[in-house]
Amino acid sequence: MNLYLMACAQVLLVLLLGPLFEGIMRKLVAVVHSRIGPPLHQPYLDILKLLGKEELVTSPHALFRYSAVLGLAAVLTTAVLIPVGMLPPLESAGDILVFIYLITLAAVMVVISGISSDSPYGFIGASREVMMLLTVEPVILIALITMAVKAGSTRFGDMMAWQAGHEPALSTVLAGITLFVAIIAQLARLPFDIVEADQEIMEGPFIEQSGPKLALFKWMIYAKQFIFAAVFISVFLPWPVMRAAPLNLLFTLLKMIVLLVLVAVVHVVNPRLRIDQAVRFFLVLVVVELAGLALAVAGS
């Protein structure tokens, strides 16, 4: 029973703190741009406003209507499988392979939303999402497999425990750097803001979504942002390890904020890449990661 309570608590943590972390990033971007910017609680207001609006159904396809629900459900399921400064609540239910599967499922729901919207902008956004999915997901997978090879396990808890008890190796450092870049792309931040690209295709796959469904998509993005930050910090930067679980959680959240601040800085100082440039960039990252994986297998 305690495990299920912890699982519910972690899902609530992701749901409630995801928008706050988004607010912090927005505020930082505004400061860099010499603007006052929105308040930290603006993402909460955006979600509440959209939840109260009328939903305009522009497509008869059932998948168009339920893609947001399925996408958010997939992301929240990963919340019980990841460490947030402590062992995952339901670690026995899945490992990094299940994590990748669920995150990919959420991306597929974005693709379905765009394709089924009957909008040319939605279709373009969906095609870009597929391209990014095929190039970014291998980077994430190889980075986690590299850590799994070092830890001798594909479970997040074992990987976190191994990293906490050892000094960083060259292979894990390479995996961590490439994973950080992949996280920027997963969060659709510049220079990889290609799928939505406001100035080009006007939110792309989300262009025909409105009201509660758009709110769920935004909440899914905020939750995914929180989850990727938690995975990166807990697995690759677990130090310092405190005996008290609340302190571990607090330090993890602080490190996650610092990580997302770095993501926001990259977002501010970089222009958007073209899709072909992004694909070539991530192909290079895959080669670097394969070298790191080879080092991990060799024991370095």
VMD Tcl script that draws the C-alpha trace (Angstrom):
set ca {
  {0.00 0.00 0.00}
  {2.87 2.38 0.82}
  {4.31 1.88 -2.67}
  {1.03 2.87 -4.30}
  {0.75 5.93 -2.05}
  {4.27 6.95 -3.02}
  {3.40 6.40 -6.67}
  {0.34 8.65 -6.39}
  {2.41 11.27 -4.55}
  {5.04 11.26 -7.30}
  {2.40 11.64 -10.03}
  {0.98 14.63 -8.14}
  {4.49 16.03 -7.77}
  {5.00 15.88 -11.52}
  {1.57 17.40 -12.24}
  {1.89 20.22 -9.74}
  {5.56 21.19 -10.14}
  {5.79 20.79 -13.92}
  {3.99 24.11 -14.61}
  {6.05 25.84 -11.89}
  {9.31 24.84 -13.56}
  {7.91 26.12 -16.86}
  {7.12 29.44 -15.14}
  {10.70 29.69 -13.86}
  {12.06 29.13 -17.37}
  {9.72 31.74 -18.86}
  {10.79 34.26 -16.22}
  {14.46 33.66 -16.94}
  {13.95 34.10 -20.68}
  {12.13 37.38 -20.00}
  {14.96 38.63 -17.78}
  {17.54 37.86 -20.47}
  {15.36 39.74 -22.97}
  {15.17 42.73 -20.54}
  {11.44 42.20 -20.00}
  {9.42 41.84 -16.82}
  {7.80 38.71 -18.17}
  {4.85 36.70 -16.88}
  {4.50 35.71 -13.22}
  {5.80 32.32 -12.11}
  {2.26 30.98 -11.80}
  {1.29 31.93 -15.37}
  {1.40 28.31 -16.66}
  {-1.18 27.35 -14.02}
  {-3.41 30.21 -15.17}
  {-3.00 29.13 -18.80}
  {-4.06 25.57 -17.98}
  {-7.05 26.69 -15.90}
  {-8.15 29.12 -18.60}
  {-7.99 26.46 -21.32}
  {-9.79 23.90 -19.14}
  {-12.68 26.36 -18.82}
  {-12.93 27.15 -22.52}
  {-15.21 25.51 -25.05}
  {-13.64 22.73 -27.06}
  {-13.95 23.32 -30.80}
  {-13.87 19.95 -32.56}
  {-12.48 20.52 -36.05}
  {-11.91 16.89 -37.01}
  {-14.22 13.84 -36.82}
  {-11.37 11.45 -36.09}
  {-11.59 9.80 -32.67}
  {-7.80 9.84 -32.28}
  {-7.81 13.60 -32.73}
  {-10.12 13.97 -29.75}
  {-8.36 11.49 -27.45}
  {-4.71 11.98 -28.41}
  {-4.18 14.55 -25.65}
  {-5.63 12.25 -22.97}
  {-3.54 9.29 -24.13}
  {-0.39 11.42 -24.38}
  {-0.73 12.81 -20.86}
  {-1.55 9.34 -19.51}
  {1.62 7.91 -21.08}
  {3.79 10.65 -19.59}
  {2.24 10.33 -16.13}
  {2.79 6.57 -16.22}
  {6.51 7.21 -16.57}
  {6.34 9.30 -13.38}
  {6.03 6.16 -11.25}
  {8.99 4.49 -12.98}
  {11.63 7.22 -12.56}
  {13.72 8.32 -9.57}
  {13.21 11.81 -8.19}
  {16.02 11.87 -5.65}
  {14.96 8.44 -4.39}
  {14.16 5.00 -5.75}
  {11.25 4.84 -8.22}
  {7.97 3.98 -6.45}
  {7.12 1.16 -8.86}
  {10.58 0.22 -10.07}
  {9.59 -3.43 -10.48}
  {6.98 -2.40 -13.08}
  {9.47 -1.19 -15.69}
  {12.98 -0.14 -16.62}
  {14.59 2.23 -19.14}
  {13.07 0.31 -22.06}
  {9.54 0.81 -20.71}
  {10.41 4.46 -20.07}
  {11.50 4.96 -23.70}
  {8.38 3.15 -24.93}
  {6.02 5.39 -22.95}
  {7.82 8.61 -23.89}
  {7.71 7.54 -27.53}
  {4.00 6.80 -27.18}
  {3.43 10.37 -25.97}
  {5.31 11.69 -29.04}
  {3.19 9.45 -31.28}
  {0.06 11.05 -29.82}
  {1.43 14.45 -30.89}
  {1.97 13.06 -34.39}
  {-1.57 11.67 -34.48}
  {-2.96 15.02 -33.33}
  {-1.29 16.76 -36.26}
  {-2.09 14.17 -38.91}
  {-5.75 13.84 -37.94}
  {-6.34 17.60 -37.70}
  {-6.93 17.98 -41.47}
  {-4.72 21.07 -41.41}
  {-1.63 21.45 -43.63}
  {0.21 23.11 -40.74}
  {-0.71 20.21 -38.48}
  {0.55 17.72 -41.04}
  {3.85 19.56 -41.43}
  {4.28 19.69 -37.65}
  {3.50 15.97 -37.41}
  {6.07 15.11 -40.11}
  {8.67 17.17 -38.28}
  {7.81 15.39 -35.03}
  {8.38 12.03 -36.73}
  {11.75 13.20 -38.03}
  {12.81 14.43 -34.60}
  {11.51 11.25 -33.01}
  {13.67 9.10 -35.28}
  {16.78 11.16 -34.56}
  {16.42 12.14 -30.89}
  {15.06 8.91 -29.38}
  {18.17 6.88 -30.33}
  {20.33 9.48 -28.56}
  {18.29 9.11 -25.36}
  {18.24 5.33 -25.60}
  {21.98 4.94 -26.17}
  {22.77 7.36 -23.32}
  {20.65 5.33 -20.89}
  {22.01 2.02 -22.20}
  {25.56 3.30 -21.62}
  {24.71 3.95 -17.99}
  {22.95 0.58 -17.79}
  {26.10 -1.18 -19.03}
  {28.16 0.53 -16.32}
  {25.60 -0.32 -13.63}
  {24.91 -3.84 -14.91}
  {21.17 -3.20 -14.81}
  {18.50 -1.45 -16.87}
  {16.59 -0.30 -13.77}
  {16.79 3.36 -12.84}
  {17.34 2.62 -9.16}
  {20.39 0.44 -9.84}
  {21.82 2.98 -12.25}
  {21.35 5.79 -9.73}
  {22.94 3.73 -6.95}
  {25.94 2.83 -9.13}
  {26.55 6.42 -10.19}
  {26.24 7.66 -6.60}
  {28.91 5.19 -5.46}
  {31.43 5.78 -8.26}
  {33.33 8.63 -9.81}
  {32.22 9.77 -13.28}
  {33.71 7.71 -16.13}
  {34.48 9.03 -19.61}
  {31.63 6.97 -21.08}
  {29.06 8.31 -18.61}
  {30.27 11.89 -19.11}
  {29.76 11.55 -22.88}
  {26.36 9.98 -22.29}
  {25.36 12.78 -19.92}
  {26.39 15.57 -22.32}
  {24.57 14.04 -25.27}
  {21.49 13.33 -23.15}
  {21.41 16.98 -22.07}
  {21.31 18.05 -25.73}
  {18.60 15.48 -26.46}
  {16.54 16.82 -23.57}
  {16.62 20.29 -25.14}
  {15.20 18.78 -28.32}
  {12.60 16.75 -26.42}
  {11.39 19.91 -24.71}
  {11.13 21.70 -28.10}
  {13.48 24.48 -27.03}
  {15.71 26.47 -29.36}
  {17.72 25.59 -31.36}
  {15.45 22.54 -31.75}
  {12.07 24.32 -31.68}
  {11.28 22.74 -35.03}
  {8.02 20.86 -34.46}
  {5.91 23.79 -33.20}
  {7.90 26.69 -34.75}
  {5.43 29.50 -33.99}
  {6.69 31.85 -36.70}
  {6.64 29.15 -39.39}
  {3.81 26.67 -38.84}
  {1.90 28.22 -35.93}
  {2.17 25.49 -33.27}
  {2.20 22.72 -35.91}
  {0.48 19.56 -34.59}
  {-1.45 21.57 -31.96}
  {-2.88 24.17 -34.32}
  {-6.42 22.72 -34.32}
  {-6.47 21.73 -30.65}
  {-8.42 23.97 -28.29}
  {-9.92 24.18 -24.83}
  {-9.39 21.24 -22.44}
  {-7.54 19.11 -25.01}
  {-4.97 21.84 -25.62}
  {-4.65 22.26 -21.85}
  {-3.85 18.54 -21.52}
  {-1.22 18.77 -24.26}
  {0.43 21.72 -22.52}
  {0.30 19.89 -19.19}
  {1.86 16.87 -20.90}
  {4.75 19.03 -22.13}
  {5.30 20.52 -18.66}
  {5.20 17.06 -17.06}
  {7.63 15.63 -19.63}
  {9.94 18.55 -18.93}
  {9.93 17.68 -15.23}
  {10.44 13.96 -15.90}
  {13.44 14.36 -18.19}
  {15.08 16.76 -15.75}
  {14.49 14.27 -12.91}
  {15.97 11.38 -14.90}
  {19.05 13.36 -15.89}
  {19.76 14.65 -12.38}
  {18.94 11.42 -10.51}
  {20.90 9.11 -12.84}
  {23.82 11.24 -14.02}
  {24.21 13.79 -11.19}
  {22.94 12.11 -8.00}
  {25.49 13.74 -5.69}
  {25.34 14.63 -2.83}
  {23.41 11.66 -1.46}
  {21.64 12.43 1.82}
  {20.41 9.84 4.28}
  {17.12 11.64 4.79}
  {14.74 11.15 1.84}
  {13.19 14.65 2.13}
  {16.65 16.24 1.84}
  {17.45 14.12 -1.19}
  {14.19 15.23 -2.79}
  {14.89 18.88 -2.00}
  {18.43 18.78 -3.44}
  {17.16 16.96 -6.52}
  {14.50 19.61 -7.16}
  {17.07 22.39 -6.77}
  {19.43 20.69 -9.22}
  {16.54 20.20 -11.64}
  {15.82 23.93 -11.53}
  {19.48 24.66 -12.32}
  {19.35 22.20 -15.23}
  {16.22 23.82 -16.68}
  {17.82 27.24 -16.23}
  {20.69 26.01 -18.42}
  {18.14 24.78 -20.98}
  {16.52 28.22 -20.93}
  {19.90 29.90 -21.48}
  {20.56 27.69 -24.51}
  {17.07 28.55 -25.73}
  {17.74 32.28 -25.52}
  {21.16 32.43 -27.19}
  {20.56 30.11 -30.15}
  {18.56 30.50 -33.39}
  {16.36 27.69 -34.70}
  {18.07 25.03 -36.79}
  {16.60 23.77 -40.02}
  {15.30 20.22 -39.91}
  {18.18 18.92 -42.05}
  {20.73 20.64 -39.81}
  {19.12 19.10 -36.71}
  {19.15 15.63 -38.25}
  {22.85 15.88 -39.13}
  {23.63 17.20 -35.66}
  {21.93 14.29 -33.91}
  {23.54 11.76 -36.25}
  {26.89 13.10 -35.04}
  {25.68 12.74 -31.45}
  {24.74 9.11 -32.12}
  {28.28 8.42 -33.36}
  {29.73 10.06 -30.24}
  {27.40 8.05 -28.03}
  {28.30 4.78 -29.75}
  {31.93 5.57 -28.98}
  {30.94 6.17 -25.37}
  {28.99 2.92 -25.30}
  {32.04 1.08 -26.62}
  {34.10 2.63 -23.82}
  {31.50 1.50 -21.28}
  {31.61 -2.05 -22.60}
  {35.42 -1.91 -22.40}
  {35.18 -0.76 -18.80}
  {36.09 2.94 -19.21}
}
mol new
graphics top color blue
foreach p $ca { graphics top sphere $p radius 0.5 }
foreach p [lrange $ca 0 end-1] q [lrange $ca 1 end] { graphics top cylinder $p $q radius 0.2 }
display resetview
